[in-house]
Amino acid sequence: MRIWVVTLILLSVVVSTGCGGGGQGAPSNNPLSGNWQITLERHVNPVPPLIFTGFMLEDNNSFTGSLILGSNCQGVGPVTGTLSGTNVSLTINEFGEEISLQGTSSPMAGEFSNLAGGCTAYANTGTWSAAQVQPLTGSFHGTFTSTLNNPTLNVTGTLTQGPNTGLSTATLSGAIQTTGPPSFCSYLPPAAISGLISGTTVALGLYGQNGIEITQLGQIGQINNPQVVASPGVCATGSSCLLVTADGKSLTGNYTLPETSAACFPDRGTLQITFP
């Protein structure tokens, strides 16, 4: 009888431990940690909006991180804040000039204000919203479609996003290769990928097996620049632009590939990459 009692006690401990959470599948206690794109629309002159990109870390309802300040104020500035229930308070520091954001956590949106300072000639008020960009990680397939009537390149590969350390960017690494029969011009041999992500902006360097760079795709921190991006989320034709959707499932932009031989002139076009 004692053996059965001991056995039942042990089984109860095992079951309660298994149901108690804390395993790999447990949800994050800091759901607002991650890659963010924050958009500010001023009450006066709302177009173009001001866009800040970077990473935030949440710990015990407090935020720290770094944001690329965009065209309004070139450089990187710290962001700090607090979460109280569903109320969010953030402060973006632009080299001593502070932008105060007050709002809610779901959705991440609200009102902002700032005084005149080194980055802004006038005091501003307006509305803000923020989109959390999911990690750009996994296997992918896609196409490089030439605008010079060259054959379309079908590609596959993998990409892995590095950890969130509270900096304005996170690293990207992976590999890419073309699929299907070889084309007359071998514009894109098997290549290693090394890059960065901030908000929805992505920059990737493709490197051949000899370690020499093949091409650069996209730019970081240029989403407010009308010469690079026509509007948020849209790459201007011919610009050095590569953008990912907030769900981390689709990467679109433009590319250029160098001359590979006397018969293979430089190529350019648009690219579309999908993560299933």
Residue pairs with C-beta under 8 A, 6 or more apart in sequence:
30 57
30 58
30 59
31 58
32 56
32 58
32 63
32 83
32 105
32 108
32 132
33 56
33 57
33 58
33 164
34 55
34 56
34 132
34 133
34 134
34 135
34 164
35 53
35 54
35 55
35 132
35 133
35 134
35 135
35 164
35 170
35 197
35 198
35 199
36 53
36 54
36 55
36 56
36 65
36 67
36 108
36 130
36 131
36 132
36 133
36 199
37 51
37 52
37 53
37 130
37 131
37 133
37 199
37 200
37 223
37 246
38 51
38 52
38 53
38 67
38 92
38 101
38 128
38 129
38 130
39 49
39 50
39 51
39 128
39 129
39 130
39 131
39 232
40 49
40 50
40 51
40 52
40 99
40 112
40 126
40 127
40 128
41 49
41 50
41 126
41 127
41 128
42 49
42 50
42 124
42 125
42 126
43 124
43 125
43 126
43 127
44 124
46 126
48 224
48 226
48 231
49 232
50 70
50 72
50 224
51 70
51 199
51 223
51 224
51 232
52 67
52 68
52 69
52 70
52 79
52 92
52 199
53 67
53 68
53 70
53 168
53 198
53 199
53 200
53 201
53 221
53 223
54 65
54 66
54 67
54 68
54 76
54 79
54 167
54 168
54 169
54 198
54 199
55 65
55 66
55 164
55 165
55 166
55 167
55 168
55 169
55 170
55 198
56 63
56 64
56 65
56 79
56 81
56 166
57 63
57 64
57 65
57 164
57 165
57 166
58 83
61 82
61 83
61 84
62 80
62 81
62 82
62 83
63 79
63 80
63 81
63 82
63 83
63 90
64 78
64 79
64 80
64 166
65 78
65 79
65 80
65 166
65 167
65 168
66 76
66 77
66 78
66 79
66 166
66 167
66 168
67 76
67 77
67 78
67 79
67 92
67 168
68 75
68 76
68 168
68 169
68 198
68 199
68 220
68 221
69 75
69 76
69 77
69 92
69 94
69 119
70 221
70 223
70 224
71 224
71 225
72 94
72 119
72 120
72 224
73 94
73 95
73 97
73 118
73 119
73 120
75 95
76 168
77 92
77 93
77 94
77 95
78 92
78 93
79 90
79 91
79 92
79 93
80 90
80 91
80 93
81 88
81 89
81 90
81 91
81 101
82 88
82 89
83 105
86 104
86 105
86 106
87 102
87 103
87 104
87 105
88 101
88 102
88 103
88 104
88 105
88 108
88 110
89 100
89 101
89 102
90 100
90 101
91 98
91 99
91 100
91 101
92 98
92 99
92 101
94 117
94 118
94 119
94 120
95 118
95 119
96 117
96 118
97 114
97 115
97 117
97 118
97 119
97 120
98 114
98 115
99 112
99 113
99 114
100 112
100 113
100 114
101 110
101 111
101 112
101 128
102 110
102 111
102 112
103 109
103 110
103 111
103 128
104 110
107 129
108 129
108 130
108 131
108 132
109 127
109 128
109 129
109 130
110 127
110 128
111 125
111 126
111 127
111 128
112 124
112 125
112 126
112 127
112 128
113 123
113 124
113 125
113 126
114 120
114 123
114 124
115 123
116 122
116 123
131 200
131 246
132 246
133 197
133 199
133 200
133 244
133 246
133 248
134 246
134 247
134 248
134 249
135 161
135 248
136 159
136 161
136 172
136 197
136 202
136 244
136 248
136 251
136 275
137 159
137 160
137 161
137 248
137 275
138 158
138 159
138 275
138 276
139 156
139 157
139 158
139 275
139 276
140 156
140 157
140 158
140 159
140 251
140 273
140 274
140 275
140 276
141 154
141 155
141 156
141 179
141 273
141 274
141 276
142 154
142 155
142 156
142 251
142 271
142 272
142 273
142 274
143 152
143 153
143 154
143 155
143 271
143 272
144 152
144 153
144 155
144 187
144 188
144 255
144 257
144 269
144 270
144 271
145 152
145 269
145 270
145 271
145 272
146 152
146 267
146 268
146 269
147 268
147 269
147 270
148 265
148 267
148 268
148 269
150 183
150 185
150 187
150 267
150 269
151 183
151 184
153 178
153 183
153 187
153 188
154 178
154 179
154 180
155 176
155 177
155 178
155 179
155 188
155 273
156 176
156 177
156 179
157 174
157 175
157 176
157 177
157 193
158 174
158 175
159 172
159 173
159 174
159 193
159 275
160 172
160 173
160 174
161 170
161 171
161 172
161 197
162 170
162 171
162 172
162 173
163 170
164 170
168 198
168 221
169 196
169 197
169 198
169 220
170 196
170 197
170 198
171 194
171 195
171 196
172 193
172 194
172 195
172 196
172 197
172 202
172 204
173 192
173 193
173 194
173 195
174 192
174 193
175 190
175 191
175 192
175 193
176 188
176 190
176 191
176 193
176 206
177 188
177 189
177 190
177 191
178 188
178 189
184 263
184 264
185 260
185 261
185 263
185 264
185 267
186 260
186 264
187 257
187 260
187 264
187 267
188 206
188 214
188 257
189 208
189 209
189 214
190 208
190 209
191 206
191 207
191 208
191 209
191 214
192 206
192 207
192 209
193 204
193 205
193 206
193 207
194 204
194 205
194 207
195 202
195 203
195 204
195 205
195 217
195 218
196 202
196 203
196 220
197 203
197 220
197 244
198 220
198 221
199 223
200 223
200 233
200 243
200 244
200 245
200 246
201 218
201 219
201 220
201 221
201 222
201 223
201 242
201 243
202 217
202 218
202 220
202 242
202 243
202 244
202 251
202 253
203 216
203 217
203 218
203 219
203 220
203 242
204 216
204 217
204 218
204 242
205 213
205 215
205 216
205 217
206 213
206 214
206 215
206 216
206 217
207 213
207 214
208 214
214 257
214 258
215 255
215 256
215 257
215 258
216 240
217 240
217 242
217 253
217 254
217 255
217 271
218 240
218 241
218 242
218 243
218 253
219 228
219 240
219 241
219 242
222 228
222 229
222 240
222 241
223 229
223 232
223 243
226 236
227 236
227 239
228 236
228 239
228 240
228 241
229 235
229 236
229 239
229 241
229 243
230 236
230 239
233 243
234 243
235 241
235 242
235 243
235 252
235 253
235 254
237 254
238 254
238 268
239 254
240 254
241 253
241 254
242 251
242 252
242 253
242 254
242 271
243 251
243 252
243 253
244 250
244 251
245 251
248 275
249 274
249 275
250 272
250 273
250 274
250 275
251 271
251 272
251 273
251 274
251 275
252 270
252 271
252 272
252 273
253 270
253 271
254 268
254 269
254 270
254 271
255 268
255 269
255 270
255 271
256 266
256 267
256 268
257 266
257 267
257 268
258 266
259 265
259 266
